[in-house]
Amino acid sequence: YPWVKNLKAVVSTQSTGYNVANGGPAPDSVTNAIFEKTKTRTFYNILDPVDITLSRIERTVLDTDQGPVVVEVVDGIACHEQLLGTIFDLPKIKSYLARNNLCITADAMAGVMGPTVHRIFGEVLGVDASHLIRCTPLPDFGGSHPDPNLVYAAELVDTMKSGRYEFGVAFDGDGDRNIILGKNGFFVSPSDSLAVITANISCIPYFAGKKFAGVGRSLPTSGAVDQVAKKLGFGIYETPTGWKYFGSLMDAGMISVCGEESFGTGSNHIREKDGIWAALAWLSILATRECSVEEIVRSHWKEYGRHFYSRHDYEALTTEQGARVMAAVNGFTAADSALPAMGGTEVISCVNFSYTDPVSGDRAVNQGVVFTSQTGSRVIFRLSGTGSSGATVRIYLEYYTTSEVEGDVQEILSPLVEFALQVSDIKAISGREAPTVIT
């Protein structure tokens, strides 16, 4: 394994990924148990560097003092393609694109999804290679930040604004997250994307004739999919942020589709988010309904209402600054706290979100401070550990309406922004006049 040769780099990240038997991230019960074990460890073993050729499909048996270790190199692209072929009608999508002479584009952002993009979009769906952008994986991602949002995927956004393409998608460094764009740069928020896919789930052959179990979303994700679940009679499960919380629900047959506002979407075909799956889900909807991305989203708003939504990130704060912001908003969870109005509307609750897994019984606490108004608007604060340095405070803003579904998102959410600044005092604490990133 390459990481064996650079243990210092692994240790410096202070974390490592570990997936369990169902293929998903390890749940809290496992990671907590591992952490407890680390408190009693006095040494660890390092396997001497071995020569394993990653370009060949083969198995290698290594003899170690702990017994034999088998390393198997597989063709992950072929496995992914085969699985996706059992979920979607890929020939139908290809025919739709060719018949209507539709141009679509995909940006792999110089991450590992590049070869898969070429295989699925190029070879299988017939998209010309010139429309598949940054598909050569690069160690430094070409100097860019491989995060599929409106800021870091600006190149795709500008391309889509030209009006040349009907559909655009970008994937992050490891290909599990995605951003969906329509012609002229029409942006589909991750929360809306989850809701639209769920509302049009019959367009995906994998779910045709099957009972749709339900849908899961993370706490900060907007309630757009809740409106769909309510109307169609699906179960809805609100979890903390982290894909591991969806795994046990899928294993128990409680949800079929899930998503997070951080541009992650997936289904029960695997226990991880899957950017290619999300893109093909959208193309399946387009091929079935034969209308544009924008038309689909606007018709969705007309039927279910619109959740105006945005996330404001204050990145690279000091640990102390992050803790002070969270302490300020957490203070409003006390029973005797006076809650200020949110955009002229009474705030009816402020809670620090906790979650008990209905299957495993695992409990997660301190998952975010949630302010909810009488009209259902929400302002949520989370301290995130996924930033590249220091602490990141994420502020989630959500306003729901069934009447006025048009308008500038940031303008409509401005009263919620003012409320967030008031209760958190984040400007004074951070010394910042504005967030680092707004999505």
C-alpha positions as CSV (number, residue, x, y, z in Angstrom):
1,Y,0.0,0.0,0.0
2,P,1.4,3.4,-0.9
3,W,0.5,4.8,2.5
4,V,2.7,2.2,4.3
5,K,5.7,4.0,2.7
6,N,4.6,7.4,4.2
7,L,3.3,6.7,7.6
8,K,4.3,10.1,8.8
9,A,1.9,11.7,6.4
10,V,-0.9,9.4,7.6
11,V,-0.2,10.2,11.2
12,S,-0.1,13.9,10.6
13,T,-3.7,13.8,9.4
14,Q,-4.7,12.5,12.8
15,S,-7.3,10.2,11.2
16,T,-7.8,7.3,8.9
17,G,-10.9,5.9,7.2
18,Y,-12.3,2.5,8.2
19,N,-15.2,0.8,6.5
20,V,-17.1,-2.2,7.9
21,A,-18.6,-5.3,6.4
22,N,-21.6,-3.6,4.8
23,G,-19.2,-1.4,2.8
24,G,-20.1,1.8,4.7
25,P,-18.2,4.0,7.2
26,A,-17.7,2.5,10.6
27,P,-20.5,3.5,13.0
28,D,-19.9,5.3,16.3
29,S,-19.9,2.0,18.3
30,V,-17.0,0.7,16.3
31,T,-14.9,3.9,16.2
32,N,-15.5,4.5,19.9
33,A,-14.3,1.0,20.6
34,I,-11.2,1.5,18.5
35,F,-10.5,4.7,20.3
36,E,-10.7,3.0,23.6
37,K,-8.2,0.4,22.4
38,T,-5.7,3.1,21.4
39,K,-5.5,4.1,25.0
40,T,-3.9,0.8,25.9
41,R,-1.6,0.3,22.9
42,T,2.1,0.6,23.6
43,F,3.5,-0.2,20.1
44,Y,2.4,-0.8,16.5
45,N,3.9,-2.8,13.6
46,I,4.9,-1.3,10.3
47,L,4.9,-3.7,7.3
48,D,8.1,-3.4,5.3
49,P,7.6,-1.8,1.8
50,V,6.4,-4.4,-0.7
51,D,6.3,-4.4,-4.5
52,I,2.7,-4.6,-5.5
53,T,1.8,-3.6,-9.0
54,L,-1.4,-1.7,-8.9
55,S,-1.9,-1.7,-12.7
56,R,-2.4,-5.5,-12.8
57,I,-5.5,-7.4,-11.7
58,E,-4.0,-9.9,-9.3
59,R,-3.8,-11.2,-5.8
60,T,-0.7,-11.0,-3.7
61,V,-0.1,-13.0,-0.5
62,L,2.2,-11.3,2.0
63,D,3.9,-13.3,4.8
64,T,3.9,-11.3,8.0
65,D,4.6,-12.1,11.7
66,Q,0.8,-11.7,12.2
67,G,0.1,-14.3,9.5
68,P,-0.6,-14.1,5.8
69,V,-2.2,-10.9,4.4
70,V,-3.9,-11.0,1.0
71,V,-3.8,-7.9,-1.2
72,E,-6.2,-8.1,-4.1
73,V,-6.1,-5.5,-7.0
74,V,-9.5,-5.2,-8.7
75,D,-10.8,-3.1,-11.6
76,G,-13.0,-0.8,-9.7
77,I,-14.3,1.0,-12.8
78,A,-15.5,-2.2,-14.3
79,C,-17.3,-3.2,-11.0
80,H,-18.9,0.2,-10.8
81,E,-20.0,0.1,-14.5
82,Q,-21.6,-3.3,-14.0
83,L,-23.5,-2.3,-10.9
84,L,-24.8,0.9,-12.5
85,G,-26.0,-1.1,-15.5
86,T,-28.3,-3.0,-13.1
87,I,-29.8,0.3,-11.8
88,F,-30.2,2.5,-14.8
89,D,-31.3,2.0,-18.4
90,L,-28.0,3.2,-19.9
91,P,-29.0,2.5,-23.5
92,K,-32.2,4.6,-23.0
93,I,-30.1,7.6,-21.7
94,K,-27.7,7.2,-24.6
95,S,-30.5,7.2,-27.1
96,Y,-32.1,10.2,-25.5
97,L,-28.9,12.2,-25.7
98,A,-28.3,11.2,-29.3
99,R,-31.9,11.6,-30.5
100,N,-32.2,15.1,-29.2
101,N,-28.6,16.0,-30.0
102,L,-28.1,17.2,-26.4
103,C,-24.7,18.3,-25.3
104,I,-23.8,17.5,-21.7
105,T,-20.5,18.0,-19.9
106,A,-18.8,16.4,-16.8
107,D,-15.9,17.7,-14.8
108,A,-13.9,15.2,-12.8
109,M,-11.8,18.1,-11.2
110,A,-8.6,16.2,-11.7
111,G,-9.7,13.6,-9.1
112,V,-9.8,9.8,-9.2
113,M,-13.2,9.7,-10.9
114,G,-11.7,10.8,-14.2
115,P,-11.3,7.4,-15.8
116,T,-14.8,6.4,-14.6
117,V,-16.2,9.5,-16.2
118,H,-14.6,8.6,-19.5
119,R,-15.9,5.0,-19.3
120,I,-19.5,5.8,-18.3
121,F,-20.1,9.1,-20.0
122,G,-17.7,8.6,-23.0
123,E,-17.7,5.0,-23.9
124,V,-21.2,3.9,-22.6
125,L,-23.3,7.1,-23.1
126,G,-21.4,8.3,-26.2
127,V,-20.5,11.8,-24.9
128,D,-17.6,13.2,-26.9
129,A,-14.3,13.2,-25.0
130,S,-14.0,17.0,-25.6
131,H,-16.9,17.5,-23.2
132,L,-15.3,15.6,-20.4
133,I,-13.2,18.0,-18.4
134,R,-10.1,17.5,-16.2
135,C,-10.4,13.7,-16.3
136,T,-6.7,13.0,-15.7
137,P,-6.1,12.4,-12.0
138,L,-3.4,14.6,-10.6
139,P,-1.8,14.4,-7.2
140,D,-2.4,18.1,-6.5
141,F,-5.7,18.2,-8.5
142,G,-4.0,20.6,-10.9
143,G,-3.7,23.2,-8.2
144,S,-7.4,23.5,-7.7
145,H,-9.7,22.6,-4.8
146,P,-11.7,19.5,-5.9
147,D,-14.9,20.5,-4.1
148,P,-18.1,20.5,-6.3
149,N,-19.8,23.7,-5.2
150,L,-20.4,27.1,-6.9
151,V,-17.1,28.5,-5.6
152,Y,-14.6,25.8,-6.4
153,A,-16.5,24.5,-9.5
154,A,-16.6,28.0,-11.0
155,E,-15.1,26.7,-14.2
156,L,-18.0,24.4,-14.8
157,V,-20.5,27.1,-13.7
158,D,-19.0,29.6,-16.3
159,T,-19.1,26.9,-19.0
160,M,-22.8,26.2,-18.3
161,K,-23.7,29.9,-18.3
162,S,-22.6,29.9,-22.0
163,G,-25.8,28.0,-22.8
164,R,-23.9,25.4,-24.8
165,Y,-24.7,22.5,-22.6
166,E,-28.1,21.2,-21.4
167,F,-26.7,19.4,-18.4
168,G,-23.5,19.7,-16.4
169,V,-22.0,17.8,-13.4
170,A,-18.8,18.0,-11.4
171,F,-17.4,15.5,-9.0
172,D,-15.1,15.9,-6.0
173,G,-11.6,14.4,-5.5
174,D,-12.9,10.8,-4.8
175,G,-16.1,11.1,-6.8
176,D,-18.7,10.6,-4.1
177,R,-20.0,14.2,-4.1
178,N,-21.5,16.1,-7.1
179,I,-23.0,19.3,-8.3
180,I,-25.8,19.4,-10.8
181,L,-26.3,22.3,-13.2
182,G,-28.8,23.0,-16.0
183,K,-28.5,25.1,-19.1
184,N,-27.4,28.7,-18.6
185,G,-25.9,27.8,-15.3
186,F,-29.2,26.9,-13.5
187,F,-28.0,25.5,-10.1
188,V,-29.8,22.6,-8.4
189,S,-29.1,22.8,-4.7
190,P,-28.1,19.4,-3.1
191,S,-31.3,19.5,-1.0
192,D,-33.5,20.1,-4.1
193,S,-31.6,17.4,-6.0
194,L,-32.4,14.8,-3.3
195,A,-36.1,15.9,-3.3
196,V,-36.4,15.8,-7.1
197,I,-34.8,12.4,-7.4
198,T,-37.1,11.1,-4.7
199,A,-40.2,12.6,-6.3
200,N,-39.2,11.0,-9.7
201,I,-37.9,7.7,-8.3
202,S,-40.0,5.7,-10.8
203,C,-37.8,7.0,-13.6
204,I,-35.0,4.8,-12.3
205,P,-35.5,1.2,-13.4
206,Y,-33.9,-0.2,-10.2
207,F,-36.9,1.1,-8.2
208,A,-39.6,0.2,-10.7
209,G,-42.0,-2.3,-9.2
210,K,-40.2,-2.2,-5.9
211,K,-41.5,-0.8,-2.6
212,F,-39.7,2.4,-1.9
213,A,-38.7,2.1,1.8
214,G,-38.1,5.7,2.7
215,V,-35.6,8.5,2.5
216,G,-32.9,9.8,4.9
217,R,-31.3,13.3,5.1
218,S,-28.8,14.9,7.4
219,L,-29.9,17.5,9.9
220,P,-28.6,20.5,8.0
221,T,-30.1,19.3,4.7
222,S,-33.3,21.3,3.9
223,G,-36.8,19.8,4.4
224,A,-37.5,19.8,0.7
225,V,-37.5,16.0,0.6
226,D,-39.7,15.9,3.6
227,Q,-42.5,17.5,1.6
228,V,-42.1,14.7,-1.0
229,A,-42.1,12.0,1.6
230,K,-45.2,13.4,3.2
231,K,-47.2,13.6,-0.1
232,L,-46.1,10.2,-1.4
233,G,-46.3,8.4,1.9
234,F,-42.6,7.6,2.4
235,G,-40.8,7.4,5.7
236,I,-38.4,10.2,6.4
237,Y,-35.4,10.0,8.8
238,E,-33.3,12.9,10.0
239,T,-29.7,12.0,11.0
240,P,-26.6,13.7,12.1
241,T,-24.1,14.7,9.4
242,G,-22.1,11.7,8.3
243,W,-22.9,8.9,5.8
244,K,-22.4,6.3,8.5
245,Y,-25.7,7.1,10.0
246,F,-27.5,6.0,6.8
247,G,-25.9,2.6,6.7
248,S,-27.8,0.9,9.5
249,L,-31.1,2.4,8.1
250,M,-30.3,0.9,4.7
251,D,-29.3,-2.5,6.2
252,A,-32.6,-2.6,8.0
253,G,-34.6,-1.8,4.9
254,M,-35.8,1.6,6.3
255,I,-34.5,3.9,3.6
256,S,-33.8,3.6,-0.2
257,V,-32.3,7.0,-1.0
258,C,-30.4,9.5,1.1
259,G,-28.5,12.7,0.9
260,E,-26.7,15.6,2.5
261,E,-26.5,19.3,1.8
262,S,-22.8,18.9,1.3
263,F,-23.4,17.7,-2.2
264,G,-23.6,14.0,-1.4
265,T,-26.4,11.8,-2.8
266,G,-26.9,8.0,-3.0
267,S,-29.1,5.0,-2.7
268,N,-29.1,1.6,-1.1
269,H,-27.0,0.1,-4.0
270,I,-24.0,0.8,-1.9
271,R,-23.3,2.2,1.6
272,E,-21.6,5.3,0.4
273,K,-22.6,8.4,-1.5
274,D,-22.1,8.0,-5.2
275,G,-21.6,11.0,-7.5
276,I,-21.9,9.0,-10.7
277,W,-25.2,7.5,-9.4
278,A,-26.6,11.0,-8.8
279,A,-25.7,12.2,-12.3
280,L,-27.3,9.1,-13.9
281,A,-30.4,9.5,-11.7
282,W,-30.8,13.0,-13.2
283,L,-30.2,11.8,-16.7
284,S,-32.8,9.1,-16.2
285,I,-35.3,11.7,-15.1
286,L,-34.5,13.9,-18.2
287,A,-34.7,10.9,-20.5
288,T,-38.1,9.9,-19.1
289,R,-39.7,13.3,-18.8
290,E,-38.0,14.9,-21.8
291,C,-37.7,18.4,-20.4
292,S,-34.9,20.5,-19.1
293,V,-33.3,20.6,-15.7
294,E,-34.7,24.0,-14.9
295,E,-38.2,22.9,-16.0
296,I,-38.1,19.9,-13.8
297,V,-37.0,21.9,-10.7
298,R,-39.5,24.7,-11.3
299,S,-42.3,22.2,-11.7
300,H,-41.2,20.6,-8.5
301,W,-41.3,24.0,-6.6
302,K,-44.8,24.6,-8.0
303,E,-46.0,21.2,-6.6
304,Y,-44.1,21.0,-3.3
305,G,-43.1,24.6,-2.5
306,R,-39.6,25.9,-2.3
307,H,-37.0,25.8,0.4
308,F,-34.7,28.8,0.0
309,Y,-31.4,27.5,1.4
310,S,-27.8,28.5,1.8
311,R,-24.7,27.6,3.8
312,H,-22.3,30.1,5.1
313,D,-18.9,28.7,6.1
314,Y,-16.4,30.5,8.3
315,E,-13.2,28.5,7.6
316,A,-9.8,28.4,9.3
317,L,-11.0,29.9,12.6
318,T,-8.9,29.1,15.6
319,T,-10.1,26.3,17.8
320,E,-10.9,28.9,20.5
321,Q,-12.9,31.0,18.1
322,G,-15.0,28.1,16.9
323,A,-15.6,27.0,20.5
324,R,-16.7,30.6,21.5
325,V,-19.2,30.8,18.6
326,M,-20.7,27.4,19.5
327,A,-20.9,28.4,23.2
328,A,-22.7,31.5,22.3
329,V,-25.5,29.8,20.3
330,N,-25.6,26.8,22.7
331,G,-26.5,29.3,25.5
332,F,-29.9,29.8,23.9
333,T,-30.8,26.1,24.5
334,A,-31.4,26.8,28.2
335,A,-35.0,26.6,29.1
336,D,-35.1,30.2,30.5
337,S,-33.3,31.8,27.5
338,A,-35.0,34.7,25.8
339,L,-35.0,33.9,22.0
340,P,-34.9,36.9,19.7
341,A,-37.2,37.0,16.7
342,M,-36.1,35.5,13.3
343,G,-37.0,38.0,10.6
344,G,-39.9,39.2,12.6
345,T,-41.2,35.7,13.3
346,E,-41.2,34.1,16.7
347,V,-38.5,31.5,17.4
348,I,-40.3,28.6,19.0
349,S,-37.4,26.3,19.8
350,C,-33.6,26.1,20.1
351,V,-32.1,22.7,20.7
352,N,-28.7,21.0,20.5
353,F,-29.5,18.1,18.2
354,S,-29.0,14.6,19.4
355,Y,-29.8,11.3,17.7
356,T,-30.4,7.7,18.7
357,D,-30.0,5.2,15.9
358,P,-33.4,3.3,15.7
359,V,-31.6,0.1,14.6
360,S,-28.3,-0.1,16.6
361,G,-29.2,2.2,19.5
362,D,-26.0,4.2,19.0
363,R,-26.3,7.7,20.3
364,A,-24.8,10.9,19.0
365,V,-24.9,14.2,20.9
366,N,-23.9,17.8,20.2
367,Q,-24.6,17.5,16.5
368,G,-25.6,21.1,15.9
369,V,-27.6,23.9,17.5
370,V,-31.0,24.4,15.7
371,F,-33.2,27.5,15.9
372,T,-36.7,27.0,14.5
373,S,-39.2,29.7,13.8
374,Q,-43.0,29.5,14.0
375,T,-43.2,29.4,10.2
376,G,-40.7,26.5,10.0
377,S,-37.6,28.5,9.0
378,R,-34.4,27.1,10.5
379,V,-30.9,28.5,11.3
380,I,-28.4,25.8,12.3
381,F,-24.9,26.1,13.6
382,R,-22.3,23.3,13.4
383,L,-18.6,23.1,14.2
384,S,-17.1,21.0,11.5
385,G,-13.9,19.0,11.6
386,T,-13.6,18.6,7.8
387,G,-11.8,21.8,7.1
388,S,-8.2,21.7,6.0
389,S,-7.0,23.7,9.0
390,G,-8.3,25.1,12.3
391,A,-12.0,25.1,12.9
392,T,-14.9,25.7,10.5
393,V,-18.2,27.0,11.7
394,R,-21.0,26.2,9.3
395,I,-24.3,28.2,9.4
396,Y,-27.2,26.7,7.5
397,L,-30.2,29.0,6.6
398,E,-33.6,27.7,5.4
399,Y,-36.8,29.4,4.5
400,Y,-39.9,27.5,3.2
401,T,-42.7,29.0,1.1
402,T,-45.5,27.6,-1.1
403,S,-46.4,31.0,-2.7
404,E,-43.4,33.1,-3.8
405,V,-41.0,30.6,-5.1
406,E,-39.0,33.0,-7.3
407,G,-36.3,35.4,-6.0
408,D,-32.7,35.8,-5.1
409,V,-31.7,33.3,-2.5
410,Q,-29.4,35.5,-0.5
411,E,-31.8,38.4,-0.5
412,I,-34.7,36.3,0.7
413,L,-32.5,34.7,3.4
414,S,-31.0,38.1,4.6
415,P,-33.3,38.3,7.7
416,L,-32.1,34.8,8.7
417,V,-28.5,35.9,8.2
418,E,-29.0,38.9,10.5
419,F,-30.5,36.6,13.1
420,A,-27.5,34.3,12.8
421,L,-25.1,37.1,13.2
422,Q,-27.0,38.4,16.3
423,V,-27.2,35.1,18.2
424,S,-23.6,34.0,17.4
425,D,-21.6,37.2,17.6
426,I,-19.4,35.6,15.0
427,K,-18.2,38.8,13.4
428,A,-16.8,40.1,16.7
429,I,-15.4,36.6,17.7
430,S,-13.8,35.9,14.3
431,G,-12.9,39.3,13.2
432,R,-14.4,38.5,9.8
433,E,-16.9,40.7,8.0
434,A,-18.2,37.9,5.8
435,P,-18.1,34.1,5.4
436,T,-15.2,32.4,3.6
437,V,-17.6,30.5,1.3
438,I,-21.3,30.8,0.6
439,T,-23.1,28.0,-1.2
